[in-house]
Amino acid sequence: MSLLQKIESDMKDALKSGDKVRSGTLKMLKSDMMYEKAKTGKDITDEQALDVIKRAAKRRKESIREFEAAGRTDLVDVETGELKIIEEYLPEQLGPEEIEKVVVSILSEAGEVSQKDFGRIMGMAARELKGKADGALIKEILQRKMDGK
């Protein structure tokens, strides 16, 4: 079963059970995937579906930060609920310790590095951790390691 089919199936279940938040969130994901399909003109692959889900999660995280800054706890709760539903469809993310191990390994392979090498090293880390870790967290850990080196 593809990721899109799983979302469609879960959406039907949510509609039957009357879970409006879940069904609305899954409808939005399906809509985003259909838009991606229309853009490419081909059926959407699981990798493309995963990219759509990651973008949706990222949008929710940004909204949560903005709403927290504005003191809108009601909207923070809504976005947090949607984010939890979206994250069910993402692969399990590595924790900071595991990310740090990979970053340290990449830095040791790269040898002597300076701030000028940040982009190159970040690219290597992003490729190594694609789908397993949040890019912002990778960047933060890499920056900390390069500053401390």
N, CA, C and O atoms as a GROMACS GRO file, in nm:
protein
  596
    1MET      N    1   0.084  -0.118   0.000
    1MET     CA    2   0.000   0.000   0.000
    1MET      C    3   0.089   0.124   0.000
    1MET      O    4   0.177   0.139   0.085
    2SER      N    5   0.065   0.212  -0.095
    2SER     CA    6   0.145   0.334  -0.103
    2SER      C    7   0.105   0.429   0.010
    2SER      O    8   0.002   0.412   0.075
    3LEU      N    9   0.188   0.528   0.030
    3LEU     CA   10   0.163   0.628   0.134
    3LEU      C   11   0.033   0.704   0.105
    3LEU      O   12  -0.045   0.731   0.197
    4LEU      N   13   0.011   0.738  -0.020
    4LEU     CA   14  -0.112   0.808  -0.059
    4LEU      C   15  -0.234   0.721  -0.029
    4LEU      O   16  -0.334   0.770   0.023
    5GLN      N   17  -0.227   0.592  -0.062
    5GLN     CA   18  -0.339   0.502  -0.036
    5GLN      C   19  -0.365   0.489   0.114
    5GLN      O   20  -0.480   0.482   0.157
    6LYS      N   21  -0.258   0.485   0.193
    6LYS     CA   22  -0.273   0.474   0.338
    6LYS      C   23  -0.343   0.600   0.392
    6LYS      O   24  -0.431   0.590   0.477
    7ILE      N   25  -0.303   0.716   0.342
    7ILE     CA   26  -0.365   0.840   0.387
    7ILE      C   27  -0.513   0.843   0.347
    7ILE      O   28  -0.598   0.885   0.425
    8GLU      N   29  -0.543   0.798   0.224
    8GLU     CA   30  -0.683   0.794   0.180
    8GLU      C   31  -0.765   0.700   0.267
    8GLU      O   32  -0.877   0.733   0.306
    9SER      N   33  -0.709   0.584   0.298
    9SER     CA   34  -0.778   0.487   0.383
    9SER      C   35  -0.801   0.542   0.524
    9SER      O   36  -0.910   0.531   0.579
   10ASP      N   37  -0.697   0.602   0.580
   10ASP     CA   38  -0.708   0.660   0.715
   10ASP      C   39  -0.806   0.777   0.716
   10ASP      O   40  -0.876   0.799   0.814
   11MET      N   41  -0.812   0.851   0.605
   11MET     CA   42  -0.904   0.963   0.595
   11MET      C   43  -1.049   0.912   0.597
   11MET      O   44  -1.134   0.971   0.664
   12LYS      N   45  -1.076   0.804   0.525
   12LYS     CA   46  -1.210   0.745   0.525
   12LYS      C   47  -1.248   0.700   0.665
   12LYS      O   48  -1.361   0.722   0.710
   13ASP      N   49  -1.154   0.635   0.734
   13ASP     CA   50  -1.181   0.590   0.871
   13ASP      C   51  -1.211   0.709   0.963
   13ASP      O   52  -1.301   0.702   1.046
   14ALA      N   53  -1.135   0.817   0.947
   14ALA     CA   54  -1.156   0.936   1.030
   14ALA      C   55  -1.292   1.000   1.000
   14ALA      O   56  -1.360   1.048   1.091
   15LEU      N   57  -1.331   1.000   0.874
   15LEU     CA   58  -1.462   1.055   0.837
   15LEU      C   59  -1.574   0.972   0.898
   15LEU      O   60  -1.672   1.026   0.949
   16LYS      N   61  -1.559   0.838   0.893
   16LYS     CA   62  -1.661   0.749   0.950
   16LYS      C   63  -1.672   0.766   1.100
   16LYS      O   64  -1.782   0.761   1.156
   17SER      N   65  -1.558   0.786   1.166
   17SER     CA   66  -1.560   0.798   1.313
   17SER      C   67  -1.595   0.940   1.359
   17SER      O   68  -1.616   0.963   1.478
   18GLY      N   69  -1.602   1.034   1.266
   18GLY     CA   70  -1.639   1.171   1.300
   18GLY      C   71  -1.525   1.255   1.356
   18GLY      O   72  -1.549   1.359   1.417
   19ASP      N   73  -1.401   1.211   1.336
   19ASP     CA   74  -1.284   1.285   1.384
   19ASP      C   75  -1.252   1.396   1.284
   19ASP      O   76  -1.184   1.373   1.184
   20LYS      N   77  -1.303   1.515   1.311
   20LYS     CA   78  -1.293   1.625   1.215
   20LYS      C   79  -1.150   1.676   1.199
   20LYS      O   80  -1.109   1.711   1.088
   21VAL      N   81  -1.075   1.682   1.308
   21VAL     CA   82  -0.937   1.732   1.299
   21VAL      C   83  -0.854   1.638   1.214
   21VAL      O   84  -0.781   1.681   1.124
   22ARG      N   85  -0.864   1.507   1.243
   22ARG     CA   86  -0.787   1.408   1.168
   22ARG      C   87  -0.828   1.406   1.021
   22ARG      O   88  -0.743   1.406   0.933
   23SER      N   89  -0.958   1.403   0.995
   23SER     CA   90  -1.003   1.396   0.855
   23SER      C   91  -0.964   1.523   0.780
   23SER      O   92  -0.925   1.516   0.663
   24GLY      N   93  -0.974   1.638   0.845
   24GLY     CA   94  -0.935   1.764   0.780
   24GLY      C   95  -0.787   1.769   0.748
   24GLY      O   96  -0.747   1.815   0.641
   25THR      N   97  -0.706   1.722   0.842
   25THR     CA   98  -0.561   1.721   0.822
   25THR      C   99  -0.524   1.626   0.708
   25THR      O  100  -0.440   1.658   0.624
   26LEU      N  101  -0.586   1.508   0.707
   26LEU     CA  102  -0.555   1.410   0.603
   26LEU      C  103  -0.607   1.457   0.466
   26LEU      O  104  -0.545   1.429   0.364
   27LYS      N  105  -0.719   1.527   0.465
   27LYS     CA  106  -0.769   1.584   0.338
   27LYS      C  107  -0.669   1.684   0.283
   27LYS      O  108  -0.642   1.688   0.162
   28MET      N  109  -0.614   1.766   0.372
   28MET     CA  110  -0.514   1.865   0.331
   28MET      C  111  -0.391   1.795   0.273
   28MET      O  112  -0.338   1.837   0.170
   29LEU      N  113  -0.345   1.688   0.339
   29LEU     CA  114  -0.229   1.614   0.287
   29LEU      C  115  -0.259   1.555   0.150
   29LEU      O  116  -0.178   1.564   0.058
   30LYS      N  117  -0.377   1.495   0.137
   30LYS     CA  118  -0.415   1.436   0.008
   30LYS      C  119  -0.422   1.544  -0.099
   30LYS      O  120  -0.378   1.522  -0.212
   31SER      N  121  -0.478   1.658  -0.065
   31SER     CA  122  -0.488   1.769  -0.159
   31SER      C  123  -0.349   1.814  -0.204
   31SER      O  124  -0.327   1.837  -0.323
   32ASP      N  125  -0.257   1.827  -0.110
   32ASP     CA  126  -0.119   1.865  -0.144
   32ASP      C  127  -0.055   1.762  -0.236
   32ASP      O  128   0.019   1.797  -0.328
   33MET      N  129  -0.085   1.634  -0.212
   33MET     CA  130  -0.028   1.528  -0.296
   33MET      C  131  -0.090   1.530  -0.435
   33MET      O  132  -0.020   1.507  -0.534
   34MET      N  133  -0.218   1.558  -0.444
   34MET     CA  134  -0.284   1.567  -0.575
   34MET      C  135  -0.229   1.686  -0.654
   34MET      O  136  -0.216   1.679  -0.776
   35TYR      N  137  -0.199   1.795  -0.584
   35TYR     CA  138  -0.138   1.911  -0.649
   35TYR      C  139  -0.001   1.872  -0.705
   35TYR      O  140   0.033   1.909  -0.818
   36GLU      N  141   0.076   1.798  -0.626
   36GLU     CA  142   0.209   1.752  -0.670
   36GLU      C  143   0.194   1.661  -0.793
   36GLU      O  144   0.273   1.670  -0.887
   37LYS      N  145   0.094   1.575  -0.790
   37LYS     CA  146   0.067   1.485  -0.903
   37LYS      C  147   0.032   1.565  -1.028
   37LYS      O  148   0.079   1.534  -1.137
   38ALA      N  149  -0.051   1.667  -1.012
   38ALA     CA  150  -0.091   1.750  -1.126
   38ALA      C  151   0.028   1.827  -1.182
   38ALA      O  152   0.039   1.848  -1.303
   39LYS      N  153   0.118   1.869  -1.093
   39LYS     CA  154   0.236   1.944  -1.136
   39LYS      C  155   0.327   1.857  -1.223
   39LYS      O  156   0.379   1.904  -1.325
   40THR      N  157   0.346   1.732  -1.183
   40THR     CA  158   0.437   1.644  -1.256
   40THR      C  159   0.367   1.571  -1.370
   40THR      O  160   0.432   1.530  -1.466
   41GLY      N  161   0.236   1.555  -1.359
   41GLY     CA  162   0.163   1.483  -1.462
   41GLY      C  163   0.176   1.332  -1.451
   41GLY      O  164   0.130   1.259  -1.539
   42LYS      N  165   0.237   1.286  -1.344
   42LYS     CA  166   0.256   1.142  -1.322
   42LYS      C  167   0.205   1.106  -1.184
   42LYS      O  168   0.182   1.192  -1.099
   43ASP      N  169   0.186   0.975  -1.163
   43ASP     CA  170   0.148   0.930  -1.029
   43ASP      C  171   0.257   0.967  -0.930
   43ASP      O  172   0.375   0.970  -0.964
   44ILE      N  173   0.215   0.996  -0.810
   44ILE     CA  174   0.309   1.039  -0.707
   44ILE      C  175   0.375   0.917  -0.642
   44ILE      O  176   0.307   0.820  -0.607
   45THR      N  177   0.506   0.923  -0.628
   45THR     CA  178   0.580   0.813  -0.564
   45THR      C  179   0.577   0.834  -0.413
   45THR      O  180   0.541   0.941  -0.364
   46ASP      N  181   0.614   0.729  -0.339
   46ASP     CA  182   0.619   0.742  -0.193
   46ASP      C  183   0.721   0.847  -0.151
   46ASP      O  184   0.701   0.916  -0.051
   47GLU      N  185   0.831   0.858  -0.227
   47GLU     CA  186   0.932   0.959  -0.194
   47GLU      C  187   0.876   1.100  -0.210
   47GLU      O  188   0.900   1.187  -0.127
   48GLN      N  189   0.801   1.122  -0.318
   48GLN     CA  190   0.738   1.253  -0.339
   48GLN      C  191   0.633   1.279  -0.231
   48GLN      O  192   0.620   1.391  -0.181
   49ALA      N  193   0.557   1.175  -0.196
   49ALA     CA  194   0.455   1.189  -0.092
   49ALA      C  195   0.521   1.225   0.041
   49ALA      O  196   0.469   1.307   0.117
   50LEU      N  197   0.635   1.164   0.068
   50LEU     CA  198   0.708   1.193   0.191
   50LEU      C  199   0.756   1.338   0.193
   50LEU      O  200   0.752   1.404   0.296
   51ASP      N  201   0.802   1.387   0.078
   51ASP     CA  202   0.844   1.528   0.069
   51ASP      C  203   0.726   1.622   0.097
   51ASP      O  204   0.742   1.723   0.165
   52VAL      N  205   0.608   1.588   0.045
   52VAL     CA  206   0.488   1.668   0.069
   52VAL      C  207   0.456   1.669   0.219
   52VAL      O  208   0.423   1.773   0.275
   53ILE      N  209   0.466   1.553   0.282
   53ILE     CA  210   0.435   1.542   0.425
   53ILE      C  211   0.536   1.621   0.507
   53ILE      O  212   0.500   1.687   0.604
   54LYS      N  213   0.664   1.615   0.468
   54LYS     CA  214   0.767   1.692   0.540
   54LYS      C  215   0.741   1.842   0.530
   54LYS      O  216   0.757   1.915   0.627
   55ARG      N  217   0.702   1.886   0.410
   55ARG     CA  218   0.671   2.029   0.393
   55ARG      C  219   0.553   2.070   0.481
   55ARG      O  220   0.554   2.178   0.540
   56ALA      N  221   0.452   1.984   0.488
   56ALA     CA  222   0.335   2.014   0.571
   56ALA      C  223   0.376   2.022   0.719
   56ALA      O  224   0.329   2.110   0.791
   57ALA      N  225   0.461   1.930   0.762
   57ALA     CA  226   0.508   1.932   0.902
   57ALA      C  227   0.589   2.058   0.929
   57ALA      O  228   0.575   2.121   1.034
   58LYS      N  229   0.672   2.096   0.834
   58LYS     CA  230   0.754   2.216   0.850
   58LYS      C  231   0.666   2.341   0.861
   58LYS      O  232   0.691   2.429   0.943
   59ARG      N  233   0.562   2.347   0.777
   59ARG     CA  234   0.469   2.461   0.784
   59ARG      C  235   0.402   2.469   0.922
   59ARG      O  236   0.387   2.577   0.978
   60ARG      N  237   0.363   2.353   0.975
   60ARG     CA  238   0.299   2.351   1.107
   60ARG      C  239   0.396   2.399   1.214
   60ARG      O  240   0.357   2.476   1.302
   61LYS      N  241   0.520   2.354   1.208
   61LYS     CA  242   0.619   2.394   1.309
   61LYS      C  243   0.642   2.545   1.304
   61LYS      O  244   0.652   2.611   1.408
   62GLU      N  245   0.651   2.600   1.183
   62GLU     CA  246   0.669   2.745   1.169
   62GLU      C  247   0.548   2.820   1.224
   62GLU      O  248   0.562   2.921   1.292
   63SER      N  249   0.428   2.769   1.195
   63SER     CA  250   0.306   2.832   1.245
   63SER      C  251   0.302   2.828   1.397
   63SER      O  252   0.263   2.926   1.462
   64ILE      N  253   0.342   2.716   1.454
   64ILE     CA  254   0.342   2.703   1.600
   64ILE      C  255   0.434   2.808   1.662
   64ILE      O  256   0.397   2.873   1.759
   65ARG      N  257   0.554   2.824   1.604
   65ARG     CA  258   0.648   2.925   1.656
   65ARG      C  259   0.588   3.065   1.648
   65ARG      O  260   0.596   3.143   1.743
   66GLU      N  261   0.527   3.097   1.534
   66GLU     CA  262   0.468   3.230   1.516
   66GLU      C  263   0.351   3.253   1.611
   66GLU      O  264   0.338   3.361   1.669
   67PHE      N  265   0.266   3.152   1.626
   67PHE     CA  266   0.151   3.167   1.715
   67PHE      C  267   0.194   3.177   1.861
   67PHE      O  268   0.132   3.250   1.939
   68GLU      N  269   0.299   3.104   1.899
   68GLU     CA  270   0.350   3.114   2.036
   68GLU      C  271   0.403   3.255   2.061
   68GLU      O  272   0.380   3.313   2.168
   69ALA      N  273   0.474   3.309   1.964
   69ALA     CA  274   0.528   3.445   1.978
   69ALA      C  275   0.416   3.548   1.990
   69ALA      O  276   0.431   3.649   2.059
   70ALA      N  277   0.304   3.521   1.924
   70ALA     CA  278   0.190   3.614   1.928
   70ALA      C  279   0.098   3.587   2.047
   70ALA      O  280   0.002   3.661   2.070
   71GLY      N  281   0.128   3.481   2.123
   71GLY     CA  282   0.046   3.449   2.239
   71GLY      C  283  -0.088   3.385   2.205
   71GLY      O  284  -0.182   3.392   2.284
   72ARG      N  285  -0.098   3.324   2.088
   72ARG     CA  286  -0.224   3.261   2.045
   72ARG      C  287  -0.223   3.113   2.078
   72ARG      O  288  -0.204   3.028   1.991
   73THR      N  289  -0.245   3.081   2.206
   73THR     CA  290  -0.239   2.941   2.250
   73THR      C  291  -0.349   2.857   2.186
   73THR      O  292  -0.331   2.737   2.168
   74ASP      N  293  -0.462   2.918   2.152
   74ASP     CA  294  -0.569   2.842   2.088
   74ASP      C  295  -0.522   2.788   1.952
   74ASP      O  296  -0.549   2.673   1.918
   75LEU      N  297  -0.454   2.871   1.876
   75LEU     CA  298  -0.404   2.828   1.745
   75LEU      C  299  -0.284   2.735   1.758
   75LEU      O  300  -0.263   2.648   1.673
   76VAL      N  301  -0.204   2.754   1.863
   76VAL     CA  302  -0.092   2.664   1.888
   76VAL      C  303  -0.145   2.523   1.910
   76VAL      O  304  -0.089   2.427   1.857
   77ASP      N  305  -0.253   2.510   1.987
   77ASP     CA  306  -0.312   2.379   2.014
   77ASP      C  307  -0.362   2.313   1.886
   77ASP      O  308  -0.343   2.193   1.867
   78VAL      N  309  -0.427   2.390   1.799
   78VAL     CA  310  -0.478   2.336   1.672
   78VAL      C  311  -0.362   2.287   1.586
   78VAL      O  312  -0.366   2.175   1.535
   79GLU      N  313  -0.261   2.371   1.569
   79GLU     CA  314  -0.146   2.335   1.485
   79GLU      C  315  -0.070   2.216   1.543
   79GLU      O  316  -0.022   2.130   1.468
   80THR      N  317  -0.057   2.210   1.675
   80THR     CA  318   0.012   2.099   1.740
   80THR      C  319  -0.062   1.969   1.715
   80THR      O  320   0.000   1.866   1.689
   81GLY      N  321  -0.194   1.973   1.724
   81GLY     CA  322  -0.275   1.853   1.696
   81GLY      C  323  -0.257   1.805   1.554
   81GLY      O  324  -0.243   1.686   1.529
   82GLU      N  325  -0.258   1.899   1.460
   82GLU     CA  326  -0.238   1.862   1.319
   82GLU      C  327  -0.098   1.808   1.297
   82GLU      O  328  -0.079   1.712   1.222
   83LEU      N  329   0.001   1.869   1.362
   83LEU     CA  330   0.140   1.824   1.347
   83LEU      C  331   0.155   1.680   1.395
   83LEU      O  332   0.224   1.600   1.331
   84LYS      N  333   0.092   1.645   1.506
   84LYS     CA  334   0.100   1.508   1.558
   84LYS      C  335   0.043   1.409   1.457
   84LYS      O  336   0.098   1.300   1.439
   85ILE      N  337  -0.066   1.445   1.393
   85ILE     CA  338  -0.126   1.358   1.292
   85ILE      C  339  -0.032   1.343   1.172
   85ILE      O  340  -0.011   1.233   1.123
   86ILE      N  341   0.024   1.453   1.127
   86ILE     CA  342   0.115   1.451   1.012
   86ILE      C  343   0.238   1.367   1.042
   86ILE      O  344   0.284   1.291   0.957
   87GLU      N  345   0.292   1.381   1.163
   87GLU     CA  346   0.415   1.309   1.200
   87GLU      C  347   0.396   1.158   1.203
   87GLU      O  348   0.494   1.084   1.196
   88GLU      N  349   0.272   1.110   1.213
   88GLU     CA  350   0.246   0.966   1.210
   88GLU      C  351   0.289   0.906   1.076
   88GLU      O  352   0.318   0.786   1.068
   89TYR      N  353   0.294   0.987   0.972
   89TYR     CA  354   0.325   0.938   0.838
   89TYR      C  355   0.472   0.960   0.800
   89TYR      O  356   0.514   0.923   0.691
   90LEU      N  357   0.547   1.019   0.889
   90LEU     CA  358   0.690   1.041   0.865
   90LEU      C  359   0.770   0.925   0.924
   90LEU      O  360   0.728   0.867   1.025
   91PRO      N  361   0.883   0.891   0.863
   91PRO     CA  362   0.968   0.789   0.924
   91PRO      C  363   1.020   0.840   1.058
   91PRO      O  364   1.030   0.961   1.080
   92GLU      N  365   1.055   0.747   1.146
   92GLU     CA  366   1.104   0.787   1.276
   92GLU      C  367   1.231   0.871   1.261
   92GLU      O  368   1.323   0.834   1.187
   93GLN      N  369   1.234   0.981   1.330
   93GLN     CA  370   1.347   1.074   1.322
   93GLN      C  371   1.454   1.035   1.423
   93GLN      O  372   1.424   0.986   1.532
   94LEU      N  373   1.580   1.058   1.385
   94LEU     CA  374   1.691   1.033   1.476
   94LEU      C  375   1.694   1.140   1.584
   94LEU      O  376   1.653   1.254   1.561
   95GLY      N  377   1.742   1.103   1.700
   95GLY     CA  378   1.757   1.199   1.808
   95GLY      C  379   1.886   1.278   1.792
   95GLY      O  380   1.969   1.244   1.708
   96PRO      N  381   1.903   1.382   1.873
   96PRO     CA  382   2.023   1.465   1.864
   96PRO      C  383   2.154   1.386   1.882
   96PRO      O  384   2.254   1.418   1.819
   97GLU      N  385   2.151   1.284   1.967
   97GLU     CA  386   2.274   1.206   1.990
   97GLU      C  387   2.316   1.132   1.864
   97GLU      O  388   2.434   1.131   1.829
   98GLU      N  389   2.219   1.069   1.796
   98GLU     CA  390   2.251   0.994   1.674
   98GLU      C  391   2.297   1.089   1.563
   98GLU      O  392   2.390   1.058   1.488
   99ILE      N  393   2.232   1.204   1.553
   99ILE     CA  394   2.270   1.303   1.452
   99ILE      C  395   2.412   1.350   1.480
   99ILE      O  396   2.493   1.365   1.388
  100GLU      N  397   2.442   1.374   1.606
  100GLU     CA  398   2.575   1.422   1.644
  100GLU      C  399   2.682   1.319   1.606
  100GLU      O  400   2.790   1.357   1.561
  101LYS      N  401   2.653   1.190   1.623
  101LYS     CA  402   2.749   1.085   1.585
  101LYS      C  403   2.779   1.091   1.436
  101LYS      O  404   2.894   1.082   1.394
  102VAL      N  405   2.674   1.107   1.354
  102VAL     CA  406   2.692   1.115   1.209
  102VAL      C  407   2.772   1.239   1.172
  102VAL      O  408   2.861   1.233   1.089
  103VAL      N  409   2.739   1.353   1.234
  103VAL     CA  410   2.809   1.478   1.206
  103VAL      C  411   2.956   1.467   1.244
  103VAL      O  412   3.043   1.509   1.168
  104VAL      N  413   2.985   1.409   1.360
  104VAL     CA  414   3.124   1.391   1.404
  104VAL      C  415   3.198   1.300   1.306
  104VAL      O  416   3.313   1.326   1.272
  105SER      N  417   3.132   1.195   1.260
  105SER     CA  418   3.192   1.103   1.163
  105SER      C  419   3.225   1.176   1.032
  105SER      O  420   3.334   1.158   0.977
  106ILE      N  421   3.133   1.257   0.984
  106ILE     CA  422   3.155   1.332   0.860
  106ILE      C  423   3.269   1.432   0.878
  106ILE      O  424   3.354   1.447   0.789
  107LEU      N  425   3.272   1.501   0.991
  107LEU     CA  426   3.379   1.598   1.018
  107LEU      C  427   3.515   1.529   1.025
  107LEU      O  428   3.614   1.583   0.977
  108SER      N  429   3.520   1.410   1.085
  108SER     CA  430   3.649   1.341   1.094
  108SER      C  431   3.695   1.291   0.957
  108SER      O  432   3.814   1.291   0.928
  109GLU      N  433   3.600   1.250   0.872
  109GLU     CA  434   3.634   1.209   0.736
  109GLU      C  435   3.684   1.328   0.654
  109GLU      O  436   3.773   1.314   0.570
  110ALA      N  437   3.625   1.444   0.678
  110ALA     CA  438   3.659   1.563   0.601
  110ALA      C  439   3.796   1.619   0.639
  110ALA      O  440   3.856   1.693   0.561
  111GLY      N  441   3.844   1.584   0.757
  111GLY     CA  442   3.974   1.635   0.800
  111GLY      C  443   3.964   1.776   0.853
  111GLY      O  444   3.867   1.811   0.920
  112GLU      N  445   4.065   1.859   0.822
  112GLU     CA  446   4.068   1.998   0.869
  112GLU      C  447   3.963   2.079   0.794
  112GLU      O  448   3.966   2.087   0.671
  113VAL      N  449   3.870   2.139   0.867
  113VAL     CA  450   3.764   2.218   0.805
  113VAL      C  451   3.756   2.356   0.870
  113VAL      O  452   3.792   2.375   0.986
  114SER      N  453   3.708   2.453   0.791
  114SER     CA  454   3.687   2.588   0.843
  114SER      C  455   3.542   2.627   0.815
  114SER      O  456   3.467   2.548   0.757
  115GLN      N  457   3.504   2.746   0.856
  115GLN     CA  458   3.367   2.794   0.832
  115GLN      C  459   3.334   2.799   0.683
  115GLN      O  460   3.218   2.788   0.645
  116LYS      N  461   3.437   2.816   0.599
  116LYS     CA  462   3.415   2.819   0.454
  116LYS      C  463   3.362   2.685   0.403
  116LYS      O  464   3.294   2.679   0.301
  117ASP      N  465   3.394   2.578   0.476
  117ASP     CA  466   3.352   2.443   0.435
  117ASP      C  467   3.213   2.407   0.486
  117ASP      O  468   3.165   2.297   0.460
  118PHE      N  469   3.149   2.498   0.558
  118PHE     CA  470   3.021   2.466   0.622
  118PHE      C  471   2.919   2.413   0.521
  118PHE      O  472   2.855   2.310   0.546
  119GLY      N  473   2.903   2.481   0.408
  119GLY     CA  474   2.804   2.440   0.308
  119GLY      C  475   2.830   2.301   0.254
  119GLY      O  476   2.738   2.221   0.238
  120ARG      N  477   2.957   2.272   0.227
  120ARG     CA  478   2.993   2.140   0.174
  120ARG      C  479   2.965   2.031   0.278
  120ARG      O  480   2.908   1.927   0.245
  121ILE      N  481   3.005   2.056   0.402
  121ILE     CA  482   2.984   1.958   0.509
  121ILE      C  483   2.835   1.942   0.537
  121ILE      O  484   2.787   1.830   0.559
  122MET      N  485   2.761   2.052   0.536
  122MET     CA  486   2.616   2.047   0.559
  122MET      C  487   2.550   1.964   0.451
  122MET      O  488   2.459   1.886   0.479
  123GLY      N  489   2.594   1.980   0.327
  123GLY     CA  490   2.540   1.900   0.217
  123GLY      C  491   2.564   1.752   0.237
  123GLY      O  492   2.476   1.670   0.212
  124MET      N  493   2.686   1.719   0.281
  124MET     CA  494   2.719   1.578   0.307
  124MET      C  495   2.631   1.523   0.419
  124MET      O  496   2.579   1.412   0.408
  125ALA      N  497   2.614   1.600   0.525
  125ALA     CA  498   2.533   1.556   0.639
  125ALA      C  499   2.387   1.541   0.598
  125ALA      O  500   2.320   1.446   0.637
  126ALA      N  501   2.337   1.636   0.519
  126ALA     CA  502   2.198   1.632   0.475
  126ALA      C  503   2.171   1.509   0.388
  126ALA      O  504   2.066   1.446   0.400
  127ARG      N  505   2.266   1.476   0.300
  127ARG     CA  506   2.250   1.356   0.217
  127ARG      C  507   2.251   1.231   0.302
  127ARG      O  508   2.170   1.140   0.282
  128GLU      N  509   2.342   1.225   0.397
  128GLU     CA  510   2.356   1.109   0.484
  128GLU      C  511   2.230   1.088   0.571
  128GLU      O  512   2.190   0.975   0.596
  129LEU      N  513   2.171   1.197   0.615
  129LEU     CA  514   2.059   1.190   0.710
  129LEU      C  515   1.924   1.219   0.645
  129LEU      O  516   1.825   1.241   0.715
  130LYS      N  517   1.918   1.218   0.511
  130LYS     CA  518   1.794   1.251   0.439
  130LYS      C  519   1.678   1.166   0.489
  130LYS      O  520   1.684   1.043   0.490
  131GLY      N  521   1.573   1.233   0.530
  131GLY     CA  522   1.453   1.164   0.577
  131GLY      C  523   1.461   1.114   0.719
  131GLY      O  524   1.360   1.069   0.775
  132LYS      N  525   1.579   1.121   0.779
  132LYS     CA  526   1.597   1.068   0.914
  132LYS      C  527   1.609   1.177   1.019
  132LYS      O  528   1.599   1.151   1.138
  133ALA      N  529   1.632   1.301   0.973
  133ALA     CA  530   1.654   1.410   1.069
  133ALA      C  531   1.610   1.543   1.009
  133ALA      O  532   1.613   1.562   0.888
  134ASP      N  533   1.571   1.633   1.096
  134ASP     CA  534   1.531   1.768   1.056
  134ASP      C  535   1.654   1.849   1.018
  134ASP      O  536   1.753   1.850   1.090
  135GLY      N  537   1.648   1.916   0.904
  135GLY     CA  538   1.761   1.994   0.854
  135GLY      C  539   1.807   2.102   0.950
  135GLY      O  540   1.927   2.127   0.963
  136ALA      N  541   1.712   2.166   1.018
  136ALA     CA  542   1.749   2.272   1.113
  136ALA      C  543   1.829   2.215   1.230
  136ALA      O  544   1.922   2.279   1.279
  137LEU      N  545   1.793   2.095   1.274
  137LEU     CA  546   1.866   2.031   1.384
  137LEU      C  547   2.006   1.989   1.338
  137LEU      O  548   2.102   2.002   1.413
  138ILE      N  549   2.017   1.938   1.216
  138ILE     CA  550   2.148   1.902   1.160
  138ILE      C  551   2.236   2.026   1.156
  138ILE      O  552   2.352   2.022   1.197
  139LYS      N  553   2.181   2.136   1.105
  139LYS     CA  554   2.256   2.261   1.093
  139LYS      C  555   2.304   2.309   1.230
  139LYS      O  556   2.419   2.349   1.246
  140GLU      N  557   2.214   2.304   1.328
  140GLU     CA  558   2.249   2.350   1.463
  140GLU      C  559   2.363   2.267   1.523
  140GLU      O  560   2.457   2.322   1.580
  141ILE      N  561   2.354   2.135   1.509
  141ILE     CA  562   2.457   2.047   1.564
  141ILE      C  563   2.589   2.066   1.490
  141ILE      O  564   2.694   2.072   1.552
  142LEU      N  565   2.583   2.076   1.357
  142LEU     CA  566   2.704   2.096   1.278
  142LEU      C  567   2.770   2.228   1.315
  142LEU      O  568   2.892   2.234   1.331
  143GLN      N  569   2.691   2.333   1.328
  143GLN     CA  570   2.746   2.465   1.363
  143GLN      C  571   2.815   2.458   1.498
  143GLN      O  572   2.925   2.511   1.516
  144ARG      N  573   2.750   2.394   1.594
  144ARG     CA  574   2.807   2.380   1.728
  144ARG      C  575   2.939   2.303   1.724
  144ARG      O  576   3.036   2.340   1.791
  145LYS      N  577   2.942   2.195   1.647
  145LYS     CA  578   3.064   2.113   1.637
  145LYS      C  579   3.176   2.189   1.567
  145LYS      O  580   3.292   2.180   1.607
  146MET      N  581   3.141   2.265   1.462
  146MET     CA  582   3.245   2.339   1.389
  146MET      C  583   3.298   2.455   1.473
  146MET      O  584   3.416   2.487   1.466
  147ASP      N  585   3.212   2.518   1.551
  147ASP     CA  586   3.256   2.627   1.638
  147ASP      C  587   3.345   2.573   1.750
  147ASP      O  588   3.439   2.640   1.793
  148GLY      N  589   3.315   2.453   1.795
  148GLY     CA  590   3.391   2.394   1.905
  148GLY      C  591   3.517   2.324   1.861
  148GLY      O  592   3.599   2.287   1.945
  149LYS      N  593   3.535   2.307   1.732
  149LYS     CA  594   3.651   2.233   1.680
  149LYS      C  595   3.774   2.317   1.677
  149LYS      O  596   3.880   2.269   1.636
   0.00000   0.00000   0.00000
